[in-house]
Amino acid sequence: MIGSRRYLLEMERSLVLIKPDAVRKNLIGEVIKRFEEDGLRVISLKMLWFSRKEVQMFYKEHEDKPFYDALSNYMSSGPIVALVLGGENVIKRTRELIGATDPSAADKGTIRADFGESITVNSVHGSANRESADTEISFMFSQIEIMDFNSGIYRR
């Protein structure tokens, strides 16, 4: 068990949030499918409904930006799905699959280009780098909630 936890800590991980608009549109499976088809592994997942205060804690780094209040209201407007993805270059690959923040500027075929409505209502959030991934994952999940499917424990 200790060895598998060590591997888990060494594997690159990223947090993805499926935002309220995508949850309302019943796109949870489609979003996850895109990550899995790219070879990324879901190593933790849960659905929750942020309070406005929790959203503000999560997005604290943006508190001085003009979009902070709108983002706080939107992200607390309905349930979200939080998932931890694992894999080689997972942060870079996740951001490529998600696309630009503004759906109208996102590459065709990305999640935001296909499903996003605006800069704020853009269907998904993805960690920007390793430091933010570590911070965001620890905000959302305890270590015991993050699975390590590569350890051999889950193989049959």
ROZA-524447 format. One record per residue: chain; y negated, x, z negated of N, C-alpha, C, CB in turn. Coordinates in steps of 0.2 Angstrom, whole numbers. Glycine has a CB too. Layout:
{rec "A"; {Y; X; Z}; {Y; X; Z}; {Y; X; Z}; {Y; X; Z}} ...
END
This chain:
{rec "A"; {6; 4; 0}; {0; 0; 0}; {-6; 4; 0}; {0; -5; -6}} {rec "A"; {-6; 10; -4}; {-12; 14; -4}; {-14; 17; 3}; {-11; 19; -10}} {rec "A"; {-8; 19; 6}; {-9; 22; 13}; {-12; 17; 18}; {-2; 25; 15}} {rec "A"; {-10; 11; 17}; {-12; 6; 22}; {-20; 4; 21}; {-8; -1; 22}} {rec "A"; {-22; 4; 14}; {-29; 3; 13}; {-33; 9; 15}; {-30; 3; 5}} {rec "A"; {-30; 15; 15}; {-34; 21; 17}; {-35; 20; 25}; {-30; 28; 16}} {rec "A"; {-30; 18; 29}; {-31; 17; 36}; {-36; 12; 37}; {-24; 15; 39}} {rec "A"; {-36; 7; 33}; {-40; 1; 34}; {-48; 3; 33}; {-39; -5; 29}} {rec "A"; {-49; 8; 28}; {-55; 10; 27}; {-58; 15; 33}; {-56; 14; 21}} {rec "A"; {-53; 18; 36}; {-55; 23; 42}; {-56; 19; 48}; {-49; 28; 42}} {rec "A"; {-53; 14; 49}; {-53; 10; 55}; {-60; 7; 56}; {-48; 4; 56}} {rec "A"; {-63; 8; 62}; {-70; 5; 63}; {-69; -3; 63}; {-73; 7; 70}} {rec "A"; {-74; -6; 60}; {-74; -13; 59}; {-81; -15; 60}; {-72; -15; 51}} {rec "A"; {-82; -22; 62}; {-88; -25; 64}; {-88; -32; 61}; {-90; -25; 71}} {rec "A"; {-93; -35; 59}; {-94; -41; 57}; {-97; -46; 62}; {-98; -42; 50}} {rec "A"; {-94; -51; 64}; {-96; -56; 69}; {-97; -63; 65}; {-91; -57; 75}} {rec "A"; {-103; -66; 66}; {-104; -73; 64}; {-104; -77; 70}; {-110; -73; 59}} {rec "A"; {-100; -82; 70}; {-101; -88; 75}; {-105; -93; 71}; {-93; -91; 76}} {rec "A"; {-111; -93; 75}; {-117; -97; 72}; {-116; -104; 72}; {-123; -95; 75}} {rec "A"; {-120; -108; 69}; {-120; -115; 68}; {-120; -119; 75}; {-125; -118; 64}} {rec "A"; {-123; -117; 80}; {-123; -120; 87}; {-116; -119; 90}; {-129; -117; 91}} {rec "A"; {-113; -114; 89}; {-107; -113; 92}; {-101; -117; 89}; {-105; -105; 93}} {rec "A"; {-102; -117; 82}; {-97; -121; 78}; {-98; -128; 80}; {-99; -120; 70}} {rec "A"; {-104; -131; 81}; {-105; -138; 82}; {-103; -139; 89}; {-113; -139; 82}} {rec "A"; {-103; -134; 94}; {-100; -135; 101}; {-93; -134; 101}; {-104; -131; 106}} {rec "A"; {-90; -133; 96}; {-82; -132; 96}; {-80; -126; 100}; {-79; -138; 98}} {rec "A"; {-84; -120; 99}; {-83; -114; 103}; {-79; -109; 99}; {-89; -112; 105}} {rec "A"; {-77; -110; 93}; {-74; -105; 88}; {-68; -102; 92}; {-72; -108; 82}} {rec "A"; {-64; -105; 94}; {-58; -102; 98}; {-60; -98; 104}; {-53; -108; 99}} {rec "A"; {-64; -101; 108}; {-67; -97; 114}; {-70; -91; 112}; {-71; -102; 118}} {rec "A"; {-74; -91; 107}; {-77; -84; 105}; {-72; -79; 103}; {-83; -86; 99}} {rec "A"; {-68; -81; 98}; {-63; -77; 96}; {-58; -74; 101}; {-58; -80; 90}} {rec "A"; {-56; -79; 106}; {-52; -77; 112}; {-55; -71; 116}; {-51; -83; 116}} {rec "A"; {-61; -71; 117}; {-65; -66; 120}; {-64; -59; 117}; {-72; -68; 121}} {rec "A"; {-65; -59; 111}; {-64; -53; 107}; {-56; -51; 107}; {-66; -54; 100}} {rec "A"; {-52; -55; 106}; {-45; -53; 106}; {-42; -51; 113}; {-40; -59; 104}} {rec "A"; {-45; -55; 118}; {-43; -53; 125}; {-46; -46; 127}; {-46; -58; 130}} {rec "A"; {-51; -43; 123}; {-53; -36; 124}; {-49; -31; 120}; {-61; -36; 123}} {rec "A"; {-44; -34; 117}; {-40; -29; 113}; {-42; -28; 106}; {-40; -23; 116}} {rec "A"; {-47; -32; 103}; {-50; -31; 96}; {-45; -36; 92}; {-57; -33; 96}} {rec "A"; {-45; -34; 86}; {-41; -37; 81}; {-45; -41; 76}; {-36; -32; 78}} {rec "A"; {-43; -47; 74}; {-46; -51; 69}; {-43; -49; 63}; {-46; -59; 70}} {rec "A"; {-46; -46; 58}; {-43; -43; 52}; {-45; -47; 46}; {-45; -36; 51}} {rec "A"; {-50; -52; 47}; {-52; -57; 41}; {-56; -62; 45}; {-56; -53; 36}} {rec "A"; {-56; -68; 42}; {-59; -74; 45}; {-60; -79; 39}; {-55; -77; 51}} {rec "A"; {-66; -82; 39}; {-67; -88; 35}; {-73; -92; 38}; {-68; -86; 28}} {rec "A"; {-73; -99; 36}; {-78; -103; 37}; {-82; -105; 31}; {-76; -110; 41}} {rec "A"; {-89; -105; 32}; {-93; -106; 26}; {-100; -109; 28}; {-94; -100; 22}} {rec "A"; {-103; -112; 23}; {-110; -115; 25}; {-115; -111; 20}; {-110; -123; 24}} {rec "A"; {-119; -107; 23}; {-124; -103; 20}; {-129; -108; 17}; {-127; -98; 24}} {rec "A"; {-131; -106; 11}; {-138; -109; 8}; {-143; -105; 11}; {-138; -109; 0}} {rec "A"; {-149; -108; 11}; {-155; -104; 14}; {-156; -98; 10}; {-162; -109; 13}} {rec "A"; {-155; -98; 3}; {-156; -92; -1}; {-151; -86; 1}; {-155; -93; -8}} {rec "A"; {-144; -88; 3}; {-139; -84; 5}; {-141; -81; 12}; {-132; -87; 5}} {rec "A"; {-144; -85; 16}; {-146; -82; 23}; {-151; -77; 22}; {-148; -88; 27}} {rec "A"; {-156; -79; 18}; {-162; -74; 17}; {-159; -67; 14}; {-167; -77; 12}} {rec "A"; {-154; -68; 9}; {-151; -61; 7}; {-148; -58; 12}; {-146; -63; 1}} {rec "A"; {-144; -61; 16}; {-140; -58; 22}; {-145; -55; 27}; {-136; -63; 25}} {rec "A"; {-150; -58; 29}; {-155; -55; 34}; {-161; -52; 30}; {-157; -61; 38}} {rec "A"; {-161; -50; 24}; {-166; -47; 21}; {-170; -42; 25}; {-164; -44; 14}} {rec "A"; {-167; -38; 29}; {-170; -33; 33}; {-175; -36; 38}; {-165; -28; 37}} {rec "A"; {-175; -42; 39}; {-180; -45; 44}; {-185; -49; 40}; {-176; -50; 48}} {rec "A"; {-186; -49; 34}; {-190; -54; 30}; {-197; -53; 32}; {-189; -52; 23}} {rec "A"; {-199; -48; 35}; {-206; -47; 37}; {-208; -49; 44}; {-209; -40; 36}} {rec "A"; {-202; -51; 48}; {-203; -52; 55}; {-205; -60; 56}; {-196; -51; 58}} {rec "A"; {-208; -61; 61}; {-210; -68; 62}; {-205; -73; 63}; {-215; -68; 68}} {rec "A"; {-199; -71; 65}; {-194; -76; 66}; {-189; -77; 60}; {-189; -74; 72}} {rec "A"; {-191; -74; 54}; {-187; -75; 48}; {-186; -82; 46}; {-190; -70; 43}} {rec "A"; {-191; -86; 45}; {-191; -92; 43}; {-187; -97; 47}; {-198; -96; 42}} {rec "A"; {-188; -96; 54}; {-184; -100; 58}; {-176; -98; 58}; {-187; -99; 66}} {rec "A"; {-175; -92; 58}; {-168; -89; 57}; {-165; -92; 51}; {-168; -82; 58}} {rec "A"; {-169; -92; 45}; {-166; -94; 39}; {-164; -101; 39}; {-171; -93; 33}} {rec "A"; {-169; -105; 42}; {-167; -113; 43}; {-161; -114; 47}; {-174; -116; 46}} {rec "A"; {-161; -111; 53}; {-156; -112; 58}; {-149; -110; 55}; {-157; -108; 64}} {rec "A"; {-149; -104; 52}; {-142; -101; 49}; {-140; -105; 43}; {-143; -94; 47}} {rec "A"; {-144; -109; 40}; {-142; -113; 35}; {-141; -121; 37}; {-147; -113; 29}} {rec "A"; {-141; -122; 43}; {-141; -129; 46}; {-134; -132; 47}; {-145; -129; 52}} {rec "A"; {-129; -127; 46}; {-122; -130; 47}; {-117; -124; 46}; {-121; -132; 54}} {rec "A"; {-111; -126; 46}; {-106; -121; 45}; {-106; -115; 50}; {-99; -124; 44}} {rec "A"; {-104; -109; 48}; {-103; -103; 52}; {-96; -101; 51}; {-108; -98; 50}} {rec "A"; {-93; -97; 55}; {-87; -93; 55}; {-88; -86; 54}; {-82; -95; 60}} {rec "A"; {-86; -83; 49}; {-87; -75; 48}; {-80; -72; 50}; {-90; -74; 41}} {rec "A"; {-80; -67; 54}; {-74; -63; 55}; {-76; -56; 55}; {-71; -65; 61}} {rec "A"; {-71; -52; 53}; {-71; -45; 53}; {-66; -43; 59}; {-69; -41; 46}} {rec "A"; {-69; -39; 64}; {-65; -37; 69}; {-64; -29; 68}; {-68; -38; 76}} {rec "A"; {-58; -27; 70}; {-56; -20; 70}; {-54; -17; 76}; {-51; -19; 64}} {rec "A"; {-54; -11; 77}; {-52; -8; 83}; {-56; -2; 85}; {-52; -13; 89}} {rec "A"; {-54; 2; 90}; {-58; 8; 93}; {-64; 5; 96}; {-53; 11; 98}} {rec "A"; {-70; 9; 94}; {-76; 7; 96}; {-78; 0; 96}; {-77; 9; 104}} {rec "A"; {-76; -3; 90}; {-77; -10; 89}; {-84; -13; 89}; {-73; -13; 83}} {rec "A"; {-88; -9; 87}; {-95; -11; 86}; {-98; -11; 93}; {-99; -6; 82}} {rec "A"; {-97; -6; 97}; {-100; -5; 104}; {-97; -11; 108}; {-99; 2; 107}} {rec "A"; {-90; -12; 108}; {-87; -17; 112}; {-89; -24; 110}; {-79; -16; 111}} {rec "A"; {-90; -25; 104}; {-92; -32; 101}; {-99; -33; 104}; {-92; -32; 94}} {rec "A"; {-103; -28; 104}; {-110; -30; 106}; {-110; -31; 113}; {-115; -24; 104}} {rec "A"; {-106; -27; 117}; {-106; -28; 124}; {-103; -35; 126}; {-101; -23; 128}} {rec "A"; {-98; -38; 122}; {-96; -44; 124}; {-101; -50; 122}; {-89; -45; 120}} {rec "A"; {-105; -48; 116}; {-110; -53; 114}; {-115; -54; 119}; {-112; -51; 107}} {rec "A"; {-118; -48; 121}; {-124; -48; 125}; {-131; -48; 122}; {-124; -55; 130}} {rec "A"; {-136; -48; 126}; {-143; -47; 123}; {-144; -53; 118}; {-148; -46; 129}} {rec "A"; {-149; -52; 114}; {-151; -57; 109}; {-154; -63; 112}; {-156; -54; 104}} {rec "A"; {-158; -62; 118}; {-160; -67; 121}; {-155; -69; 127}; {-167; -66; 125}} {rec "A"; {-152; -75; 126}; {-147; -77; 131}; {-149; -77; 138}; {-145; -84; 129}} {rec "A"; {-156; -78; 140}; {-158; -78; 146}; {-158; -71; 149}; {-165; -81; 147}} {rec "A"; {-158; -66; 145}; {-158; -59; 147}; {-151; -56; 146}; {-163; -55; 143}} {rec "A"; {-147; -59; 144}; {-140; -57; 143}; {-136; -57; 149}; {-136; -61; 138}} {rec "A"; {-132; -52; 150}; {-128; -51; 156}; {-123; -57; 157}; {-123; -44; 156}} {rec "A"; {-122; -59; 163}; {-118; -65; 165}; {-111; -63; 162}; {-118; -66; 173}} {rec "A"; {-108; -68; 159}; {-101; -68; 157}; {-101; -66; 149}; {-97; -63; 160}} {rec "A"; {-107; -64; 146}; {-107; -62; 139}; {-107; -69; 135}; {-113; -58; 137}} {rec "A"; {-105; -69; 129}; {-105; -74; 125}; {-112; -78; 124}; {-103; -73; 118}} {rec "A"; {-117; -74; 123}; {-124; -77; 123}; {-126; -80; 129}; {-129; -72; 120}} {rec "A"; {-125; -76; 135}; {-127; -79; 141}; {-123; -86; 143}; {-125; -74; 147}} {rec "A"; {-117; -86; 141}; {-113; -92; 142}; {-114; -98; 137}; {-106; -91; 142}} {rec "A"; {-116; -96; 131}; {-117; -102; 126}; {-123; -102; 122}; {-111; -101; 121}} {rec "A"; {-127; -97; 122}; {-133; -97; 118}; {-139; -101; 121}; {-136; -90; 118}} {rec "A"; {-143; -103; 117}; {-148; -108; 119}; {-155; -105; 119}; {-149; -114; 115}} {rec "A"; {-156; -100; 114}; {-163; -97; 113}; {-162; -90; 110}; {-168; -101; 110}} {rec "A"; {-167; -87; 108}; {-167; -80; 105}; {-164; -82; 98}; {-173; -77; 104}} {rec "A"; {-165; -87; 94}; {-163; -89; 88}; {-156; -92; 88}; {-168; -93; 84}} {rec "A"; {-156; -97; 92}; {-150; -101; 93}; {-145; -98; 99}; {-151; -109; 95}} {rec "A"; {-142; -92; 97}; {-139; -88; 102}; {-131; -87; 100}; {-142; -82; 102}} {rec "A"; {-128; -92; 97}; {-121; -93; 96}; {-117; -87; 91}; {-118; -92; 102}} {rec "A"; {-119; -81; 92}; {-116; -76; 88}; {-120; -71; 85}; {-110; -73; 92}} {rec "A"; {-118; -68; 80}; {-121; -62; 77}; {-116; -56; 77}; {-124; -63; 70}} {rec "A"; {-118; -50; 78}; {-113; -44; 78}; {-117; -39; 75}; {-111; -42; 85}} {rec "A"; {-113; -35; 71}; {-116; -29; 67}; {-119; -24; 72}; {-110; -25; 63}} {rec "A"; {-124; -21; 71}; {-128; -17; 75}; {-125; -9; 75}; {-135; -16; 74}} {rec "A"; {-123; -7; 69}; {-120; 0; 69}; {-115; 0; 63}; {-126; 5; 68}} {rec "A"; {-112; 6; 61}; {-108; 6; 56}; {-111; 4; 49}; {-105; 13; 56}} {rec "A"; {-117; 7; 48}; {-120; 6; 41}; {-121; -2; 40}; {-127; 9; 41}} {rec "A"; {-124; -5; 45}; {-125; -13; 45}; {-118; -16; 44}; {-129; -15; 50}} {rec "A"; {-113; -14; 48}; {-106; -17; 48}; {-104; -17; 40}; {-101; -14; 52}} {rec "A"; {-104; -11; 37}; {-101; -10; 31}; {-105; -15; 26}; {-102; -3; 28}} {rec "A"; {-112; -15; 26}; {-116; -19; 22}; {-114; -26; 23}; {-123; -18; 23}} {rec "A"; {-114; -28; 29}; {-113; -35; 31}; {-106; -38; 29}; {-114; -37; 38}} {rec "A"; {-101; -34; 30}; {-94; -35; 28}; {-93; -36; 21}; {-89; -30; 31}} {rec "A"; {-96; -31; 17}; {-96; -32; 10}; {-100; -38; 7}; {-98; -25; 6}} {rec "A"; {-105; -40; 11}; {-108; -46; 9}; {-104; -52; 9}; {-115; -47; 13}} {rec "A"; {-100; -52; 15}; {-96; -58; 16}; {-89; -58; 13}; {-95; -59; 24}} {rec "A"; {-86; -53; 13}; {-79; -52; 11}; {-77; -47; 5}; {-75; -50; 17}} {rec "A"; {-72; -49; 1}; {-70; -44; -4}; {-64; -40; 0}; {-67; -47; -10}} {rec "A"; {-63; -34; -3}; {-58; -30; 1}; {-51; -33; 1}; {-57; -23; -3}} {rec "A"; {-49; -37; -4}; {-43; -41; -3}; {-42; -46; 2}; {-42; -44; -10}} {rec "A"; {-48; -48; 5}; {-48; -53; 10}; {-47; -50; 17}; {-54; -57; 10}} {rec "A"; {-47; -43; 18}; {-47; -39; 24}; {-40; -37; 25}; {-52; -34; 24}} {rec "A"; {-37; -39; 30}; {-30; -38; 32}; {-29; -31; 36}; {-26; -43; 35}} {rec "A"; {-24; -28; 35}; {-22; -22; 39}; {-15; -23; 42}; {-22; -15; 34}} {rec "A"; {-16; -26; 48}; {-10; -27; 52}; {-6; -21; 55}; {-12; -32; 57}} {rec "A"; {-10; -16; 55}; {-7; -9; 58}; {-3; -6; 52}; {-12; -5; 60}} {rec "A"; {-2; -8; 46}; {1; -4; 41}; {9; -5; 41}; {-1; -7; 34}} {rec "A"; {11; -9; 45}; {18; -10; 45}; {21; -16; 41}; {22; -4; 44}} {rec "A"; {17; -18; 36}; {18; -23; 31}; {20; -29; 34}; {13; -24; 26}} {rec "A"; {16; -31; 40}; {16; -37; 43}; {21; -38; 49}; {9; -40; 45}} {rec "A"; {24; -32; 51}; {28; -32; 56}; {35; -35; 54}; {29; -25; 59}} {rec "A"; {38; -38; 59}; {45; -41; 58}; {50; -37; 63}; {45; -48; 59}} 
END
